[in-house]
Amino acid sequence: MGSGRDGEEAGGIKPTLVQSTWPCPLLDAGFWKNKFDPSLTQRGTFHLDGQFTVPVDMMQARMYPLRWTLLEQPSIQVAHFPFKNNMSFVVIVPTSFEWNVSQVLANLSWDILQQPLLWERPTKVQLPKLHLKYQLDLVATLSQLGLQELFQNPDLSGISDESLVVSSVQHQSTLELSEAGVEAAAATSLAMSRMSLSTFSVNRPFLFFILEDTTSLPLFVGSVRNPNPGAQREHKEQQDSPDSRDLFQDLKDFVPGDKPFDPDLKLEPLFEEDYPQFSTPK
């Protein structure tokens, strides 16, 4: 925001920069309802596509109370991680690289975010640590919404007695995913030691939404294609075993809409019903 003042300089009127910031806090620190144990975080592999990977710190939980499901159209995995204050972190992971995150978002129905999922199940979870920053200049967007006058000859006398004009409107979002959270919910282990657990591993590009639970209103929407852009990309054949490469190729070859997991890869049911295993190559 700039202000024009009387007083001639060599080049004419000397502008004075006035910068105003209106913070809009979305989440407080420590927002997980069920926190991740930092001692379990370890270096893992994130698959950028069918060929390249990057190393990333993976948060892990052995029996995380997670609600998740597998959808066929589009072919995605959906999981709800509970936050405190009636919010959820929703992760959407394409089941094959034939569906990238842009295609999934273009074909995504909001009903998917609103439909009830299965009840919470103890699940082995792997989730990359993230620190995301995004900055956007809103001048063009606000002008398209009919606010051109704000950047030309606005009446901002309610803010200052000086002649002000808005030169830029910047929106910056920051989101950090770490192990921090409120106290873990009690009794998450509930004598599950003899039961087979599913695995939900977020180790490929994904979409995420922060939802207000009572209205299913998205408060924050984003996508992660590379959680560690500063790292050198590695060819997956350099580190994956032949079995992992074969499985990953099988996942890649599936046509959208087909079930990406063979029945032999399914787990024993926990509650007398069958459900798919969400494991992907490490």
C-alpha positions in Angstrom: 0.0 0.0 0.0 1.5 3.3 -1.0 0.8 6.9 0.0 1.5 10.0 -2.0 2.8 13.0 -0.1 3.4 16.7 -1.0 7.1 17.5 -1.5 9.0 17.5 -4.7 12.0 15.2 -5.2 14.3 14.8 -8.2 11.9 12.4 -9.8 8.6 14.0 -8.6 6.5 12.9 -5.7 8.2 10.8 -3.1 6.1 7.8 -2.3 6.0 6.4 1.2 5.4 2.7 1.6 2.8 1.7 4.1 2.5 -2.0 4.6 -0.4 -3.5 6.5 -0.8 -7.2 7.4 -3.9 -9.0 8.6 -3.0 -12.4 9.9 -5.6 -15.1 9.6 -4.6 -17.9 11.9 -6.1 -21.2 10.8 -4.6 -23.7 13.2 -2.8 -23.5 16.5 0.4 -25.3 17.1 -0.1 -28.8 18.4 -3.3 -29.5 16.4 -3.2 -33.3 16.1 -5.8 -35.1 18.2 -3.6 -38.2 18.2 0.0 -37.1 18.0 2.9 -39.0 16.3 5.8 -40.2 18.4 9.0 -38.3 17.3 11.1 -41.3 18.2 9.4 -43.3 15.4 10.1 -40.8 12.7 12.7 -42.1 10.2 14.0 -41.5 6.7 11.7 -42.9 4.1 11.2 -42.9 0.3 8.6 -40.7 -1.5 7.8 -41.8 -5.0 7.5 -38.8 -7.3 6.3 -40.9 -10.2 7.0 -44.4 -11.6 10.7 -43.6 -12.1 12.0 -41.2 -9.5 12.0 -40.9 -5.7 13.3 -38.5 -3.0 14.2 -39.1 0.6 11.8 -37.7 3.2 11.3 -37.8 6.9 8.3 -40.1 7.6 6.2 -39.8 10.7 5.0 -43.2 11.8 2.4 -44.7 14.1 2.0 -48.4 14.7 -1.7 -48.3 15.6 -3.2 -45.0 14.6 -7.0 -44.6 15.0 -7.7 -43.8 11.4 -10.9 -43.6 9.3 -10.2 -44.4 5.6 -11.7 -46.0 2.5 -10.8 -46.9 -1.0 -12.9 -45.5 -4.0 -12.9 -46.7 -7.5 -14.1 -43.6 -9.4 -11.7 -41.8 -9.2 -9.3 -44.5 -8.1 -8.1 -43.0 -4.8 -7.5 -43.7 -1.1 -9.1 -41.3 1.3 -8.2 -41.0 5.0 -9.3 -38.7 7.8 -6.8 -37.7 10.4 -8.6 -36.0 13.3 -7.5 -32.5 14.6 -8.7 -30.9 17.7 -11.4 -28.2 17.6 -13.7 -30.2 15.2 -11.4 -30.2 12.2 -9.8 -33.0 10.1 -6.8 -33.4 7.9 -8.1 -35.3 4.9 -5.5 -37.1 2.6 -6.4 -38.2 -0.9 -3.8 -40.5 -2.5 -4.2 -41.8 -6.1 -3.8 -45.5 -6.3 -1.7 -45.4 -9.5 0.3 -42.8 -11.4 -2.2 -43.0 -14.2 -4.2 -40.6 -12.0 -2.0 -37.6 -11.0 -3.2 -35.2 -8.3 -4.3 -32.6 -10.9 -6.5 -35.2 -12.6 -8.0 -36.3 -9.3 -8.8 -32.8 -8.3 -10.4 -32.1 -11.6 -12.6 -35.2 -11.3 -13.2 -34.9 -7.5 -16.8 -34.5 -6.3 -17.3 -32.7 -3.0 -19.6 -35.5 -2.0 -16.5 -37.6 -1.5 -15.4 -35.3 1.3 -18.9 -35.2 2.9 -19.8 -38.9 2.8 -19.3 -40.9 6.0 -16.3 -43.1 6.1 -15.8 -46.4 8.0 -15.3 -46.1 11.7 -11.8 -45.7 13.1 -9.5 -48.7 12.8 -6.0 -49.2 14.3 -3.8 -48.6 11.3 -0.1 -48.5 10.6 0.5 -45.0 9.3 3.4 -43.3 7.4 3.0 -39.6 6.7 5.7 -37.3 5.4 6.7 -34.3 7.5 5.9 -31.1 5.6 6.6 -27.4 5.8 4.6 -25.7 3.0 4.6 -22.1 2.1 2.5 -20.5 -0.7 2.3 -16.8 -1.7 -0.1 -15.4 -4.2 -0.6 -11.9 -5.5 -4.4 -11.2 -5.4 -4.5 -8.0 -7.5 -5.7 -9.7 -10.7 -8.2 -11.9 -8.8 -9.7 -9.0 -6.9 -9.9 -6.9 -10.0 -11.8 -9.7 -11.7 -14.2 -9.6 -8.8 -15.0 -5.9 -9.5 -12.6 -4.3 -7.1 -10.5 -2.4 -9.7 -11.1 0.9 -7.9 -9.2 -0.4 -4.9 -6.0 -0.2 -7.0 -6.8 3.0 -9.0 -8.5 5.7 -7.0 -9.9 4.3 -3.8 -11.4 6.1 -0.9 -9.3 4.9 2.1 -10.0 7.9 4.3 -11.1 5.5 7.0 -7.6 4.1 7.3 -5.5 7.3 6.9 -5.8 11.0 6.3 -3.2 10.7 3.6 -3.9 9.8 -0.1 -3.5 6.1 -0.2 -3.6 3.6 -3.1 -3.4 -0.2 -2.8 -0.4 -1.4 -4.9 -0.4 -5.0 -3.9 -2.4 -7.6 -2.0 -0.4 -10.7 -1.0 -1.8 -13.8 0.4 0.6 -16.2 2.1 -0.3 -19.6 3.5 1.9 -21.7 5.7 1.2 -25.3 6.8 3.5 -27.4 8.8 3.0 -31.1 9.5 5.1 -32.5 12.3 4.7 -34.9 15.2 3.4 -32.2 17.6 -0.1 -32.6 18.9 -2.3 -32.7 21.9 -2.2 -35.7 24.2 -2.9 -38.9 22.3 -6.4 -40.4 22.7 -6.5 -43.0 25.4 -6.8 -46.7 24.8 -5.7 -46.8 21.2 -4.0 -50.2 21.5 -7.1 -52.0 22.8 -5.7 -55.5 22.7 -5.0 -55.5 19.0 -1.7 -57.4 19.2 -3.2 -60.5 17.6 -4.9 -58.7 14.8 -3.6 -57.9 11.4 -3.3 -54.2 10.8 -3.7 -52.3 7.5 -1.0 -49.9 6.4 -1.8 -46.4 5.1 1.5 -45.0 3.6 1.5 -41.5 2.1 4.6 -42.0 0.0 3.5 -40.6 -3.4 1.9 -37.3 -4.6 -1.3 -36.5 -2.8 -4.0 -34.0 -2.2 -5.0 -32.7 1.3 -7.9 -30.8 2.7 -8.4 -29.3 6.1 -12.1 -29.6 6.8 -14.4 -28.2 9.5 -16.1 -31.4 10.6 -19.7 -30.2 11.3 -20.1 -28.5 7.9 -17.5 -30.4 5.8 -16.3 -26.9 4.7 -12.8 -27.0 3.3 -10.7 -24.4 5.1 -7.4 -25.2 3.4 -6.8 -27.1 0.1 -3.4 -28.1 -1.2 -1.4 -30.7 -3.1 2.0 -32.2 -2.5 4.0 -33.5 -5.5 7.4 -33.3 -3.8 7.7 -32.9 -0.1 11.5 -32.5 -0.3 12.2 -30.3 -3.4 15.8 -29.6 -2.2 16.8 -33.2 -2.4 18.3 -34.8 -5.4 15.9 -37.1 -7.3 17.0 -40.7 -7.4 16.0 -43.3 -9.9 13.9 -45.9 -8.1 15.8 -48.9 -9.6 18.8 -47.8 -7.6 17.2 -48.5 -4.3 14.1 -50.7 -4.7 14.2 -54.4 -4.6 12.9 -56.4 -7.6 9.8 -57.3 -5.7 9.1 -53.7 -5.0 9.6 -52.7 -8.6 7.3 -55.4 -9.8 4.5 -54.3 -7.4 5.0 -50.7 -8.3 4.8 -51.4 -12.0 1.7 -53.5 -11.4 0.1 -50.5 -9.7 1.2 -48.2 -12.5 -0.4 -50.4 -15.2 -3.8 -50.4 -13.7 -6.5 -48.6 -15.7 -8.4 -45.9 -13.6 -11.4 -47.6 -12.1 -9.8 -51.0 -11.7 -9.1 -52.2 -8.3 -5.3 -51.8 -7.8 -4.8 -54.5 -5.3 -5.1 -58.2 -6.0 -7.3 -60.1 -3.5 -4.2 -62.0 -2.3 -2.9 -58.7 -1.0 -6.0 -58.1 1.2 -5.8 -58.5 5.0 -7.7 -60.6 7.4 -10.9 -58.7 8.4 -10.9 -57.0 11.8 -14.6 -56.9 12.2 -15.9 -59.7 10.1 -15.7 -57.7 6.9 -13.1 -57.4 4.2 -11.2 -54.2 3.4 -8.2 -53.5 1.2 -4.6 -53.1 2.3 -3.3 -49.6 1.6 0.4 -50.6 1.5 2.6 -49.3 -1.3 6.3 -49.9 -2.0 8.8 -48.5 0.5 
